[in-house]
Amino acid sequence: MQGAPTDAMSFPSILQDQVPKGRDGKHKRIVTRLLRDIDRLKPGSALKVPLSALPDTKENIRSALNRATRQRGIDVATSSDAEFLYIWKAETKP
């Protein structure tokens, strides 16, 4: 019985310049809008985002926002109730 050559690749290869750069996930549009509004928040204020305006669950949007804010070095906090997701700049720790 003949087996596959031991040097065969399991997955195809492509040229590096064809590899997509950056993460343009399905949450990019809403996260970009949230980040823009967070940048404009006055101290002591919070965004009040209707859950009905979110393209996915609040948990998934929170996760995507958390990834984006960590990349940018922005500390934010969130809370929610049955109708809204609240987002504000967190106090920076000394």
MARMARMI-252404 format. One line per 5 residues: number of its first residue (from 0); for each residue x, y, z of N, C-alpha, C. Coordinates in steps of 0.05 Angstrom, whole numbers, plus 32768, in hexadecimal, padded with zeros to 4 digits. Layout:
BEGIN
NUM> X/Y/Z/X/Y/Z/X/Y/Z ~ ... .
***
This chain:
BEGIN
0> 8011/7FE8/8000/8000/8000/8000/8012/8019/8000 ~ 800C/802B/7FEE/801C/8043/7FEC/800F/805A/7FFD ~ 801F/8067/800E/8015/807D/801E/801C/8097/8011 ~ 8012/80AC/801C/8019/80C7/8012/8036/80CD/8018 ~ 8043/80DD/8007/805F/80E4/800D/8060/80F3/8028 .
5> 8075/80EE/8036/8078/80FA/8051/807D/8118/8050 ~ 8086/8122/8039/808C/813E/8037/8074/814E/802B ~ 805D/8141/8027/8046/814F/801C/803B/8162/8031 ~ 8032/817A/8027/8027/818E/8039/8009/8187/803E ~ 8000/818D/8056/7FE4/8188/805C/7FD1/819E/8052 .
10> 7FDC/81B6/804E/7FCC/81CD/8045/7FDA/81DB/802E ~ 7FCA/81E8/801D/7FD6/81F6/8007/7FE6/820F/8010 ~ 7FF7/8219/8000/8006/8231/8006/7FFF/8247/7FF2 ~ 8004/8260/7FFB/8000/8278/7FEA/8018/828A/7FEF ~ 801B/829D/7FDD/8031/82B1/7FE1/8029/82C4/7FF8 .
15> 803E/82CD/8006/8039/82DE/801E/802A/82F7/8017 ~ 8030/8302/7FFF/8022/831C/7FF8/8004/8318/7FF2 ~ 7FFB/82FF/7FF1/7FDF/82F9/7FEE/7FD0/82F5/8008 ~ 7FDF/82F4/801E/7FD3/82F0/8038/7FC5/8309/8041 ~ 7FAB/8307/8049/7F9C/831F/8052/7FAA/832A/806B .
20> 7FAC/8345/806B/7FB7/8352/8082/7FA1/835F/8093 ~ 7FA5/835E/80AD/7F91/836B/80BE/7F79/8359/80C2 ~ 7F68/8362/80D4/7F50/8352/80DA/7F38/8363/80D3 ~ 7F2A/835D/80BD/7F12/836A/80B6/7EFB/8358/80BB ~ 7EF6/8352/80D5/7EE1/8340/80DD/7EC6/834C/80D9 .
25> 7EB2/833C/80DF/7E96/8345/80DC/7E8E/835C/80EF ~ 7E9E/8361/8103/7E98/8375/8117/7EA7/838F/8112 ~ 7EB7/8390/80FD/7EC8/83A7/80F8/7EB8/83C1/80F6 ~ 7EA2/83C1/80E8/7E93/83DA/80E4/7E88/83E5/80FF ~ 7E7C/83D4/810F/7E71/83DE/8129/7E87/83E6/813C .
30> 7E9D/83D6/813D/7EB3/83DC/814F/7EC0/83F6/8147 ~ 7EC3/83FB/812D/7ECE/8415/8124/7EBD/842C/812C ~ 7EA3/8429/812A/7E90/843F/8133/7E92/8443/8151 ~ 7E93/842D/8160/7E95/8430/817D/7EAF/843D/8185 ~ 7EC5/8435/8179/7EDF/8441/817F/7EDF/845F/8179 .
35> 7ED3/8467/8163/7ED1/8483/815C/7EC2/8493/8172 ~ 7EAC/8487/817A/7E9B/8495/818F/7EAA/8495/81AA ~ 7EB8/847F/81B1/7EC7/847E/81CA/7EDC/8494/81CB ~ 7EE9/8498/81B4/7EFD/84AD/81B2/7EF1/84C9/81B8 ~ 7ED8/84CC/81B3/7ECB/84E6/81B6/7EBD/84E9/81D1 .
40> 7EBD/84D4/81E1/7EAF/84D5/81FB/7EBC/84E9/820E ~ 7EAB/84F8/821B/7EB5/850B/8230/7EB9/84FA/8249 ~ 7ECC/8503/825A/7ED0/84F5/8274/7EB6/84F2/8284 ~ 7EB1/84DB/828F/7E99/84D7/829F/7E81/84CF/828E ~ 7E84/84CC/8273/7E6E/84C5/8262/7E71/84A9/8258 .
45> 7E5A/849D/8250/7E5B/8482/8245/7E49/8481/822C ~ 7E51/8470/8219/7E40/846B/8202/7E29/845A/820A ~ 7E11/845F/81FF/7DF9/844F/8205/7DF0/8444/81EA ~ 7DF8/842B/81E5/7DF4/841E/81CB/7DDC/840B/81CD ~ 7DC7/8410/81BD/7DB1/83FD/81BD/7DBA/83E2/81B4 .
50> 7DB2/83CD/81C2/7DB9/83B2/81BA/7DAE/83AB/819F ~ 7D97/83B7/8199/7D8A/83B3/817E/7D9B/83BE/8167 ~ 7DAE/83D0/816D/7DBF/83DC/8158/7DD8/83CB/8153 ~ 7DDC/83B7/8164/7DF4/83A6/8161/7DF0/8390/814C ~ 7E04/838A/813B/7E00/8376/8127/7E04/8359/8131 .
55> 7E0B/8356/814B/7E10/833C/8157/7E09/833E/8174 ~ 7E0E/832A/8183/7E08/832A/81A0/7E1A/833E/81AE ~ 7E11/8348/81C5/7E21/835B/81D4/7E3B/834F/81DD ~ 7E3B/8335/81E3/7E53/8327/81EB/7E68/8327/81D5 ~ 7E5F/8321/81BC/7E72/8321/81A6/7E7C/833D/819F .
60> 7E6B/8351/81A1/7E74/836C/819C/7E87/8375/81B2 ~ 7E82/836E/81CB/7E94/8374/81E1/7EB0/8368/81DC ~ 7EB0/834F/81D3/7EC9/8341/81CE/7ED9/834F/81B7 ~ 7ECB/8356/81A2/7ED8/8364/818B/7EE2/837F/8194 ~ 7ED2/838D/81A4/7EDA/83A8/81AE/7EF2/83A5/81C0 .
65> 7EF2/8391/81D1/7F09/838C/81E3/7F23/8387/81D4 ~ 7F21/8377/81BF/7F39/8372/81AF/7F44/838C/81A2 ~ 7F31/839C/8198/7F39/83B5/818A/7F44/83C9/819E ~ 7F38/83CC/81B5/7F42/83E0/81C8/7F5D/83D7/81D4 ~ 7F61/83BE/81D8/7F7B/83B5/81E2/7F91/83BA/81CE .
70> 7F8B/83B6/81B4/7F9E/83BC/819F/7FA6/83DA/819F ~ 7F93/83EB/81A6/7F98/8408/81A5/7FA0/8413/81C0 ~ 7FA1/8403/81D4/7FA9/840C/81EF/7F94/841D/81FC ~ 7F7B/8419/81F6/7F65/8428/8202/7F57/8416/8217 ~ 7F54/8421/822F/7F46/8412/8244/7F28/841A/8244 .
75> 7F17/8407/823F/7EFA/840C/8240/7EED/83F8/8253 ~ 7ED6/8400/825D/7EC5/83EE/826D/7EA9/83ED/8260 ~ 7E9B/83D8/8265/7E81/83D5/825A/7E6D/83CB/826F ~ 7E54/83D0/826A/7E3F/83C5/827A/7E27/83C2/8268 ~ 7E12/83B4/8270/7DFB/83B2/825F/7DE2/83AC/8270 .
80> 7DCB/83B2/8264/7DB2/83AA/8270/7DA2/839C/825A ~ 7D89/839A/825C/7D78/838B/8249/7D77/839A/822E ~ 7D7D/83B4/822D/7D79/83C3/8215/7D92/83D0/820A ~ 7DA6/83D5/821B/7DBD/83E5/8212/7DD8/83D9/821B ~ 7DEC/83DF/820B/7E08/83D9/8212/7E14/83F5/8218 .
85> 7E20/83F7/822F/7E2D/8410/8238/7E4B/840C/8236 ~ 7E59/8420/822B/7E76/841F/8228/7E82/843A/8230 ~ 7E97/8439/8240/7EA4/8451/8249/7EC2/844C/824C ~ 7ED1/8462/824C/7EEE/8460/8250/7EF2/845A/826E ~ 7F02/8445/8273/7F08/843D/828E/7F1D/844F/829A .
90> 7F1C/8451/82B4/7F31/8461/82C2/7F4B/8452/82BE ~ 7F60/8461/82B8/7F7A/8455/82B5/7F86/8451/82D1 ~ 7F92/843A/82D4/7F9E/8433/82EE/7FBB/843D/82EF ~ 7FC3/8449/8305/7FDE/8454/8308/7FF3/843E/8307 .
***
